[in-house]
Amino acid sequence: MKIALFGATGGTGQQVLTQALEQGHTVQALARNPANLKTEPGRLTVIVGDVLNPAQVAACIEGTDAVICVLGTRPGGAPIEALGTAVILGAMQAQGVRRLIAVTSMGVGDSKDQVPLFFKVLMQLALKKVMAAKEEQERLIRASGLDWTIVRPGGLTDGPKTGNYRSGLDKSLTAARLSRADVADFVLQQLGDARFLHQTPAVT
């Protein structure tokens, strides 16, 4: 497939990009600093730009089959998840690109009771603005009318892809640590699987 990727320079985004290219997909990635991305002539097009710029976002989405959104807030930065997603959704609607896979977090929406107590406290203190942005991000996606899947991972590590993780809609799934590579594996599976269409599976 031809994929538009947003958040490609982040930890999870880099894993999505690497695995997508390994699987034979073609990727158009938006990045403010393209030096942070690998080059793969012919199958990776890097568009220099900002997710808050509608024209640059539209250029990234043009001609693609699906959009993967793994936007995240940089340490010390203002939350970008909701604002960036709003621009992405507008471009998708305008161009008729319907399939969206977005990564948020366990602890958002109806998954609040799937995270441990210490993370609930963290959500109310250090992560309050970020979690509020993710809540708004999910609200915007649900209201978009697109063919969306929202993936909610547990705690992220930089370990290798293992395939040894649990996923699904069961609220008994609780947040545990898993690698960004495993999250990317699950995200890319959704490209050819409609099981979780209009759903919010956890992966942990």
C-alpha positions as a printed NumPy array, in Angstrom:
array([[  0.   ,   0.   ,   0.   ],
       [  0.93 ,   3.644,  -0.225],
       [  0.959,   5.116,   3.278],
       [  1.056,   8.691,   4.561],
       [  2.944,   8.706,   7.861],
       [  2.808,  11.459,  10.471],
       [  5.131,  11.346,  13.479],
       [  7.788,   9.421,  11.558],
       [ 10.751,  10.85 ,  13.498],
       [  9.455,   9.744,  16.907],
       [ 10.39 ,   6.432,  18.483],
       [  7.258,   4.552,  17.418],
       [  7.09 ,   6.377,  14.091],
       [ 10.594,   5.263,  13.153],
       [  9.598,   1.665,  13.857],
       [  6.444,   2.021,  11.747],
       [  8.522,   3.47 ,   8.909],
       [ 11.2  ,   0.767,   9.052],
       [  8.732,  -2.107,   9.199],
       [  6.457,  -0.626,   6.523],
       [  9.368,  -0.419,   4.085],
       [ 10.505,  -3.937,   5.027],
       [  6.988,  -5.182,   4.206],
       [  7.097,  -3.578,   0.769],
       [  4.855,  -0.596,   1.374],
       [  5.528,   2.819,  -0.135],
       [  5.628,   5.666,   2.397],
       [  5.194,   9.424,   2.222],
       [  6.403,  10.867,   5.523],
       [  6.074,  14.428,   6.765],
       [  9.034,  15.646,   8.822],
       [ 10.362,  18.991,   9.947],
       [ 13.883,  17.573,   9.939],
       [ 14.329,  14.965,   7.177],
       [ 17.892,  14.282,   8.359],
       [ 16.313,  12.221,  11.15 ],
       [ 14.899,   9.724,   8.651],
       [ 16.543,   6.992,   6.636],
       [ 16.474,   7.256,   2.867],
       [ 14.968,   4.627,   0.605],
       [ 14.803,   5.953,  -2.952],
       [ 11.678,   4.889,  -4.791],
       [  9.67 ,   3.763,  -1.773],
       [ 10.123,   6.584,   0.741],
       [  9.278,  10.184,  -0.024],
       [ 10.049,  12.647,   2.755],
       [  8.047,  15.85 ,   2.635],
       [  9.637,  18.647,   4.634],
       [  6.955,  20.379,   6.607],
       [  4.889,  20.799,   9.739],
       [  1.732,  18.922,  10.684],
       [  0.023,  22.236,  11.44 ],
       [  0.504,  23.394,   7.838],
       [ -2.566,  22.286,   5.818],
       [ -0.841,  22.492,   2.423],
       [  2.114,  20.386,   3.542],
       [ -0.164,  17.827,   5.201],
       [ -2.291,  17.639,   2.064],
       [  0.835,  17.033,  -0.039],
       [  1.831,  14.146,   2.233],
       [ -1.601,  12.506,   1.964],
       [ -2.049,  13.021,  -1.773],
       [ -2.315,   9.744,  -3.689],
       [ -2.094,   7.473,  -0.63 ],
       [ -4.276,   4.531,   0.382],
       [ -4.093,   4.983,   4.157],
       [ -2.817,   7.332,   6.845],
       [ -0.903,   6.299,   9.966],
       [ -0.73 ,   8.93 ,  12.705],
       [  1.764,   8.458,  15.54 ],
       [  2.029,  12.073,  16.627],
       [  3.555,  12.635,  20.047],
       [  4.544,  15.57 ,  22.225],
       [  8.247,  16.268,  22.55 ],
       [  9.552,  16.637,  26.14 ],
       [  8.882,  20.188,  27.228],
       [  6.852,  20.936,  24.099],
       [  3.228,  21.937,  23.689],
       [  0.877,  19.009,  22.961],
       [  0.44 ,  18.553,  19.219],
       [ -1.778,  15.476,  19.035],
       [ -5.201,  17.114,  18.697],
       [ -4.142,  20.14 ,  16.642],
       [ -2.145,  18.039,  14.184],
       [ -4.832,  15.399,  13.897],
       [ -7.429,  18.043,  13.06 ],
       [ -5.338,  19.133,  10.065],
       [ -4.781,  15.522,   8.972],
       [ -8.497,  14.716,   9.162],
       [ -9.37 ,  17.756,   7.09 ],
       [ -6.918,  16.762,   4.371],
       [ -8.169,  13.159,   4.35 ],
       [-11.779,  14.269,   4.031],
       [-10.919,  16.689,   1.232],
       [ -9.01 ,  14.059,  -0.738],
       [-11.273,  11.076,  -0.086],
       [ -8.609,   9.037,   1.741],
       [-10.626,   7.05 ,   4.268],
       [ -8.393,   4.634,   6.2  ],
       [ -6.774,   6.036,   9.347],
       [ -4.791,   4.229,  12.017],
       [ -3.871,   6.463,  14.951],
       [ -1.837,   5.669,  18.06 ],
       [ -2.863,   7.257,  21.374],
       [ -2.354,   5.592,  24.761],
       [ -3.915,   3.306,  27.31 ],
       [ -5.471,   5.549,  29.94 ],
       [ -7.368,   7.578,  27.335],
       [-11.146,   7.44 ,  27.048],
       [-12.76 ,   4.291,  28.405],
       [ -9.364,   2.671,  29.104],
       [ -8.66 ,   4.7  ,  32.256],
       [ -9.137,   1.69 ,  34.514],
       [ -6.683,  -0.385,  32.455],
       [ -3.659,   1.533,  33.737],
       [ -2.01 ,   1.201,  37.178],
       [ -2.579,   3.704,  39.97 ],
       [  0.82 ,   5.381,  39.59 ],
       [  0.043,   6.172,  35.95 ],
       [ -3.361,   7.584,  36.875],
       [ -1.557,   9.955,  39.253],
       [  0.983,  10.813,  36.544],
       [ -1.861,  11.518,  34.119],
       [ -3.299,  14.075,  36.523],
       [  0.034,  15.745,  37.221],
       [  2.913,  15.734,  34.735],
       [  0.905,  14.407,  31.777],
       [ -2.323,  16.318,  32.245],
       [ -2.013,  18.497,  29.107],
       [ -0.763,  15.62 ,  26.947],
       [ -3.559,  13.302,  28.039],
       [ -6.132,  16.051,  27.442],
       [ -4.748,  16.453,  23.91 ],
       [ -5.048,  12.705,  23.317],
       [ -8.642,  12.743,  24.597],
       [ -9.469,  15.524,  22.127],
       [ -7.566,  13.693,  19.389],
       [ -9.73 ,  10.608,  19.874],
       [-12.9  ,  12.718,  19.928],
       [-11.98 ,  14.329,  16.603],
       [-11.22 ,  10.961,  15.01 ],
       [-14.503,   9.431,  16.179],
       [-16.429,  12.359,  14.704],
       [-14.551,  12.331,  11.392],
       [-16.727,   9.89 ,   9.468],
       [-13.564,   8.092,   8.306],
       [-12.604,   4.416,   8.533],
       [-10.512,   4.714,  11.674],
       [ -8.817,   2.47 ,  14.185],
       [ -7.319,   3.95 ,  17.365],
       [ -4.5  ,   1.865,  18.845],
       [ -3.855,   2.309,  22.577],
       [ -0.486,   0.903,  23.685],
       [  0.776,   0.38 ,  27.211],
       [  4.179,   1.568,  28.46 ],
       [  6.717,   1.874,  25.644],
       [ 10.298,   0.622,  25.499],
       [ 12.991,   0.63 ,  22.815],
       [ 13.326,  -3.16 ,  22.76 ],
       [ 13.18 ,  -5.378,  19.661],
       [ 10.075,  -6.698,  17.93 ],
       [  9.026,  -9.898,  19.7  ],
       [  5.449, -10.529,  18.568],
       [  4.852, -11.494,  22.195],
       [  2.123,  -9.058,  23.142],
       [ -1.605,  -9.065,  23.811],
       [ -4.169,  -6.962,  21.998],
       [ -7.889,  -6.481,  21.726],
       [-10.948,  -4.806,  23.178],
       [-11.21 ,  -6.777,  26.442],
       [-11.124,  -4.302,  29.338],
       [ -9.312,  -6.907,  31.437],
       [ -6.179,  -6.119,  29.403],
       [ -3.998,  -3.987,  31.652],
       [ -1.116,  -1.742,  30.709],
       [  2.279,  -3.437,  30.636],
       [  5.539,  -2.508,  28.995],
       [  6.066,  -3.431,  25.352],
       [  8.428,  -2.327,  22.647],
       [  7.663,   0.389,  20.135],
       [  8.625,  -2.208,  17.524],
       [  5.767,  -4.445,  18.693],
       [  3.349,  -1.499,  18.608],
       [  4.438,  -0.816,  15.024],
       [  3.885,  -4.476,  14.16 ],
       [  0.299,  -4.284,  15.436],
       [ -0.342,  -0.934,  13.734],
       [  0.746,  -2.235,  10.334],
       [ -1.408,  -5.347,  10.713],
       [ -4.447,  -3.048,  10.751],
       [ -3.825,  -1.992,   7.148],
       [ -5.253,  -5.255,   5.875],
       [ -7.569,  -6.124,   8.744],
       [-10.99 ,  -4.574,   9.422],
       [-11.55 ,  -6.371,  12.746],
       [-10.971,  -3.192,  14.709],
       [-12.663,  -0.751,  12.344],
       [-14.201,   2.053,  14.448],
       [-12.691,   0.417,  17.555],
       [ -9.99 ,   1.243,  20.097],
       [ -7.901,  -1.902,  20.673],
       [ -5.319,  -1.953,  23.442],
       [ -1.907,  -3.474,  22.813],
       [  0.191,  -4.484,  25.79 ]])
